[in-house]
Amino acid sequence: MKQQSVNRRAFLRSLMAAGVSTAGAVGALSTLSRAHAASSLAVKGSPADYKALVTVFLYGGNDSFNMIVPSDSRYAEYATARTNMAVPQAQLLNIPGTGFGLHPSMPGLQGLAGESRVAMGLNVGVLQAPTNRSDYEMGRAIPPQLFSHEHQQIVWQNARPTALASNEGWLGRAADLMETAYPQQSLPFNVSLQGSNTLQVGPRSVGYAATPTGPVALDVVEENEDLATVHDQILNQPYSHPLMQEHVAIRRRALDIYTRYASAFNPLPVISTPFAEGNELASQLQGVARFIAVSQQLGIQRQAFFVGIGGFDTHSGQLNDHPGLLAGLDSAIQSFYNATVELGMANNVTLLTLSEFGRTLGSNGDGTDHGWGGHQLVVGGAVNGGIYGQAPTLVIGGPDDADEGRLIPTLALEEFLAPAMRWYGVSESDLDVVFPNLNRFDQRDLGYMTG
Amino acid sequence: MRLHILTGLSWLGAVVSCCALGQVGEPLFTDGFEQTGQASPQASASKFLHRATFGPTMAEIDRVVAMGEAAWIDEQLALPVSWTRPGLAPLAERNYQECLQDGDLDCDRYVDPLDRQNIWWQTVIAAPDQLRHRVAFALSQLFVVSDRNGELIDFAEAMAAYYDLLLTHSFGNYRDLLGDVTTSPVMGIYLTHIRNRKAVPALNIRPDENYAREVMQLFTIGLNQLNPDGTLILDDAGQSLVTYTQADIAGMARVFTGWTFADVSCEDFEYDDGGDLITPMQACEAYHDTDAKVIIDGATLPSGQTAAADLNAALDVLFTHPNVGPFVSRRLIQRLVTSNPTPAYIQRVATVFADNGSGVRGDLGAVVKAILLDPEAAAGTSGYAAFGKLREPLLRLSNLWRTFDGRSEVGEYYDYQPTMAGQAVLSAPSVFNFFLPDYQPAGLRGSQPRLVAPEFQLASDDKLTFNQNSIDLNARYFIDGAPWVEAEDEEAEVEFGPRTVLLHPAAELALASNPEALLNRLDLLLLAGTMSTELRQNVLARLQQIPQAYPYVRVGEAIAHVMTSPEYLIQR
């Protein structure tokens, strides 16, 4: 074996076995006792009281014009615009009654669409107000830094096109409102399986980040009481440096939340549904399924998850790479949906995709460049399947084209997201808090959620 | 050699249960490194070395004290380069031999990302040209390429060659660096301008805009027009001004057309069969757009130029843009010294970028020297309270291994888990690096709305906890000579083998019987003499609980508690 990195969990298990931990201690580790307190919480409510929203960020700008493709007479203009990037019409996986087909690498979603579990939001994007081609040419209300990954990733998460600040997102704002609506829920409303993000930061709340196998334990606190004491003493020192204060704040919060989750993840919650090996998104969504599995015993009623994968910036080799990316997405979503069925939670969980922009209709030879509007998916048992929004004209230089086949969105991000957030539990008036610009657009309810 | 951990740990269990809490009788610290006014010369040298190296050693501190910081930098600038790519060849041979020994019939001489990282660790821990490597590491987070890209993951040697390219120019000229990065096939793959071709209007094909955009946004001028001190230029309405438009990107995209692998015939330009990822790309003029091009600020490249002439002219325009100095200076200051340099600091460094004193623009050696010797760097938190930065995960581990002589018997460094740590050299999640220069953790919004702290983007609950665990475990248990390392047992779950990286803290072990002296030493080495009274008291009380007969426990815990403390984590 070439690599001999030490298996840390095994190492710590051996520590426990060696009696280094709490054996003989009068007062058990404060963290462990709190964990037991959490596990003994009365189970509040039935599955009907639980709803989870799962956001899947496709970093890089998914070429969704090849994910959802017109399969009827409009295919011809698609093929003309996309030239060597076009998916052959005969390969499309048709979705009856919609005039659209899915990319051939997405059979799972085709099956779910056949059960009316997939809503497709067409040509969704960042807008300051309804915008047409003449507005674009005149420079009227054009969001800043369109086509820049870094900034459009932020705007998709903060839903405030003119504020490029990365420190507040729409799930964070929703979480703060949820705290009022669900005061008995003490665990975070927002959980990330993909590290730091903008989306889940609220004016007051901050999301919690975990791994697919759950919250990460702080070993020094688990190992023995004396070490835990030193750790606490050092954290409790006075700190005046703002970065030290912030580090301490994160550590306290991380430890506190870990402690309350710990027993629910020991042993690891069982999800029998298979998830593909080596599929990063599938692994993250398997982790989400585990969190959902333990939500009832922890008294959680509302939870929003953040997962995501990169690789969608297909400037080059798109015909080689993009099918695999979509296949991975398809497999991960299919497994995740099946897991929610396994848990009896299919109607309580809604998954939707986000991506910072669509791509140019035109080709750069063997790929596509940064666009603007793009299609998105919503999947779940409570979804009313079908096509939502207005199908854009897929013509370079056509009425929906800003420039070089970058499509002006015909559905604002806020219009696309509002129904999912209403379903999640955000009140009609609070929707305008979560999405400050929602009232600039026509569609408050596209109708893709049944509940 | 198969060593047992349980013996040592049961033994350790006896240690930690032996003492009641709070039996601390000895007087607290009698040291010379307290924060009483002026820092000692050794403390200043340690602070300097935390920025300029991958971790101070006592010997290096003494050298800096003896020769002075400026002379130490000059010496570093003149040292021969410790390259990383040559170290891969023996590993390729070893992998081949191991494959053969395994009885495989289909073996080749491959190296993988962990082999490359192993060489990087060996080099940054032991090489004398520390400053060059520290700057190259900073540049690797500016000119980002990553083996998390599917087309690069299998080409560790090419990735090492790219890192060596950064080493070549760490103290060279920014324009040369920009040129070599632009024609690097690794960058060509990563930002997809390799095999980028002129437009074919009939097929709706236009040039790839990827490199055109990012070379401006990330490598040279950024999105907004800057004053010489890095602050935004605002119009009368208080709005910032963009540096380029989408039309400029389209013009720039046409510049970067006509480049392919050095070993591929231009006749095969359109066939994507890979090629030489180490030799600079070659130009194929038939695929280069030779029409006139308007790039930024109305600069025009005339028609009929070769691919190389267009590329060089465009890079010249970018290099001479007034944004580059403040843009690059701020990023390098953030990587080496502090997250929130004052505009005055940025301007002083940018001034050196503009002219090194001999009329040369873009002299990185002079820029690095200006960054490290700036009075703001010297003043630290006595200049402003928020001075400093969160240490990157890689730099924490390098500090541990360098300062306490971490090495394996065979000299290898594979004991690192980049996925959970969130960081490995040339392995960022995207061209936007591991963290953004303007990232602000949520807790700073209310109290410190103007502060940024990029490295906190890696301090999500999961990664922060993992990285705390990583330092803690390595510091407390992976010590050469410790009883639990030396004990032998066939049943052991954990092996301390010849490839396990172990600390060799000889000087610290010699002080184990004197916790105050041990802490004084760690204060100097790890905290540059800034250890707070409270941290000293807390760690000292803990060390005094541990019987003197257990020096490895004392030393391991002392290092672990200090290196996981907030005051260590925020490098000042």
HADDOCK unambig.tbl for C-alpha pairs under 7 A between the chains (distance, minus, plus):
assign (segid A and resid 3 and name CA) (segid B and resid 414 and name CA) 6.00 0.50 0.50
assign (segid A and resid 4 and name CA) (segid B and resid 414 and name CA) 6.78 0.50 0.50
assign (segid A and resid 4 and name CA) (segid B and resid 415 and name CA) 6.69 0.50 0.50
assign (segid A and resid 4 and name CA) (segid B and resid 499 and name CA) 6.84 0.50 0.50
assign (segid A and resid 4 and name CA) (segid B and resid 500 and name CA) 6.90 0.50 0.50
assign (segid A and resid 5 and name CA) (segid B and resid 414 and name CA) 6.38 0.50 0.50
assign (segid A and resid 5 and name CA) (segid B and resid 415 and name CA) 4.54 0.50 0.50
assign (segid A and resid 5 and name CA) (segid B and resid 416 and name CA) 6.68 0.50 0.50
assign (segid A and resid 6 and name CA) (segid B and resid 494 and name CA) 6.55 0.50 0.50
assign (segid A and resid 10 and name CA) (segid B and resid 493 and name CA) 6.74 0.50 0.50
assign (segid A and resid 11 and name CA) (segid B and resid 493 and name CA) 6.89 0.50 0.50
assign (segid A and resid 11 and name CA) (segid B and resid 494 and name CA) 6.18 0.50 0.50
assign (segid A and resid 14 and name CA) (segid B and resid 6 and name CA) 6.66 0.50 0.50
assign (segid A and resid 15 and name CA) (segid B and resid 9 and name CA) 6.42 0.50 0.50
assign (segid A and resid 18 and name CA) (segid B and resid 6 and name CA) 6.29 0.50 0.50
assign (segid A and resid 18 and name CA) (segid B and resid 9 and name CA) 6.17 0.50 0.50
assign (segid A and resid 18 and name CA) (segid B and resid 10 and name CA) 5.02 0.50 0.50
assign (segid A and resid 19 and name CA) (segid B and resid 10 and name CA) 6.66 0.50 0.50
assign (segid A and resid 19 and name CA) (segid B and resid 13 and name CA) 6.32 0.50 0.50
assign (segid A and resid 20 and name CA) (segid B and resid 9 and name CA) 6.98 0.50 0.50
assign (segid A and resid 20 and name CA) (segid B and resid 10 and name CA) 6.70 0.50 0.50
assign (segid A and resid 20 and name CA) (segid B and resid 13 and name CA) 4.45 0.50 0.50
assign (segid A and resid 81 and name CA) (segid B and resid 204 and name CA) 6.92 0.50 0.50
assign (segid A and resid 83 and name CA) (segid B and resid 203 and name CA) 6.16 0.50 0.50
assign (segid A and resid 83 and name CA) (segid B and resid 204 and name CA) 6.90 0.50 0.50
assign (segid A and resid 167 and name CA) (segid B and resid 440 and name CA) 6.68 0.50 0.50
assign (segid A and resid 167 and name CA) (segid B and resid 442 and name CA) 5.87 0.50 0.50
assign (segid A and resid 195 and name CA) (segid B and resid 460 and name CA) 5.42 0.50 0.50
assign (segid A and resid 196 and name CA) (segid B and resid 457 and name CA) 5.93 0.50 0.50
assign (segid A and resid 196 and name CA) (segid B and resid 460 and name CA) 5.34 0.50 0.50
assign (segid A and resid 201 and name CA) (segid B and resid 442 and name CA) 6.88 0.50 0.50
assign (segid A and resid 208 and name CA) (segid B and resid 461 and name CA) 6.44 0.50 0.50
assign (segid A and resid 209 and name CA) (segid B and resid 460 and name CA) 5.91 0.50 0.50
assign (segid A and resid 209 and name CA) (segid B and resid 461 and name CA) 5.11 0.50 0.50
assign (segid A and resid 209 and name CA) (segid B and resid 462 and name CA) 5.60 0.50 0.50
assign (segid A and resid 210 and name CA) (segid B and resid 461 and name CA) 6.72 0.50 0.50
assign (segid A and resid 210 and name CA) (segid B and resid 462 and name CA) 5.07 0.50 0.50
assign (segid A and resid 211 and name CA) (segid B and resid 462 and name CA) 6.62 0.50 0.50
assign (segid A and resid 215 and name CA) (segid B and resid 462 and name CA) 6.77 0.50 0.50
assign (segid A and resid 216 and name CA) (segid B and resid 462 and name CA) 5.45 0.50 0.50
assign (segid A and resid 216 and name CA) (segid B and resid 465 and name CA) 6.51 0.50 0.50
assign (segid A and resid 216 and name CA) (segid B and resid 466 and name CA) 6.95 0.50 0.50
assign (segid A and resid 218 and name CA) (segid B and resid 465 and name CA) 5.87 0.50 0.50
assign (segid A and resid 218 and name CA) (segid B and resid 469 and name CA) 6.39 0.50 0.50
assign (segid A and resid 219 and name CA) (segid B and resid 469 and name CA) 5.91 0.50 0.50
assign (segid A and resid 230 and name CA) (segid B and resid 538 and name CA) 6.69 0.50 0.50
assign (segid A and resid 230 and name CA) (segid B and resid 542 and name CA) 6.93 0.50 0.50
assign (segid A and resid 233 and name CA) (segid B and resid 538 and name CA) 6.67 0.50 0.50
assign (segid A and resid 234 and name CA) (segid B and resid 535 and name CA) 6.30 0.50 0.50
assign (segid A and resid 234 and name CA) (segid B and resid 538 and name CA) 6.70 0.50 0.50
assign (segid A and resid 234 and name CA) (segid B and resid 565 and name CA) 6.72 0.50 0.50
assign (segid A and resid 237 and name CA) (segid B and resid 534 and name CA) 6.41 0.50 0.50
assign (segid A and resid 241 and name CA) (segid B and resid 385 and name CA) 6.26 0.50 0.50
assign (segid A and resid 241 and name CA) (segid B and resid 386 and name CA) 5.86 0.50 0.50
assign (segid A and resid 242 and name CA) (segid B and resid 386 and name CA) 6.06 0.50 0.50
assign (segid A and resid 243 and name CA) (segid B and resid 570 and name CA) 6.77 0.50 0.50
assign (segid A and resid 244 and name CA) (segid B and resid 566 and name CA) 5.39 0.50 0.50
assign (segid A and resid 244 and name CA) (segid B and resid 567 and name CA) 6.62 0.50 0.50
assign (segid A and resid 244 and name CA) (segid B and resid 570 and name CA) 6.30 0.50 0.50
assign (segid A and resid 246 and name CA) (segid B and resid 443 and name CA) 5.96 0.50 0.50
assign (segid A and resid 247 and name CA) (segid B and resid 566 and name CA) 6.72 0.50 0.50
assign (segid A and resid 248 and name CA) (segid B and resid 566 and name CA) 6.84 0.50 0.50
assign (segid A and resid 250 and name CA) (segid B and resid 461 and name CA) 6.90 0.50 0.50
assign (segid A and resid 254 and name CA) (segid B and resid 461 and name CA) 5.28 0.50 0.50
assign (segid A and resid 315 and name CA) (segid B and resid 192 and name CA) 6.38 0.50 0.50
assign (segid A and resid 315 and name CA) (segid B and resid 208 and name CA) 6.56 0.50 0.50
assign (segid A and resid 315 and name CA) (segid B and resid 210 and name CA) 6.69 0.50 0.50
assign (segid A and resid 316 and name CA) (segid B and resid 192 and name CA) 5.76 0.50 0.50
assign (segid A and resid 362 and name CA) (segid B and resid 204 and name CA) 5.29 0.50 0.50
assign (segid A and resid 362 and name CA) (segid B and resid 205 and name CA) 6.10 0.50 0.50
assign (segid A and resid 363 and name CA) (segid B and resid 204 and name CA) 6.16 0.50 0.50
assign (segid A and resid 363 and name CA) (segid B and resid 205 and name CA) 4.70 0.50 0.50
assign (segid A and resid 363 and name CA) (segid B and resid 206 and name CA) 6.48 0.50 0.50
assign (segid A and resid 364 and name CA) (segid B and resid 205 and name CA) 4.84 0.50 0.50
assign (segid A and resid 364 and name CA) (segid B and resid 206 and name CA) 4.70 0.50 0.50
assign (segid A and resid 364 and name CA) (segid B and resid 207 and name CA) 5.00 0.50 0.50
assign (segid A and resid 364 and name CA) (segid B and resid 208 and name CA) 4.98 0.50 0.50
assign (segid A and resid 365 and name CA) (segid B and resid 205 and name CA) 5.63 0.50 0.50
assign (segid A and resid 369 and name CA) (segid B and resid 208 and name CA) 6.66 0.50 0.50
assign (segid A and resid 369 and name CA) (segid B and resid 209 and name CA) 6.36 0.50 0.50
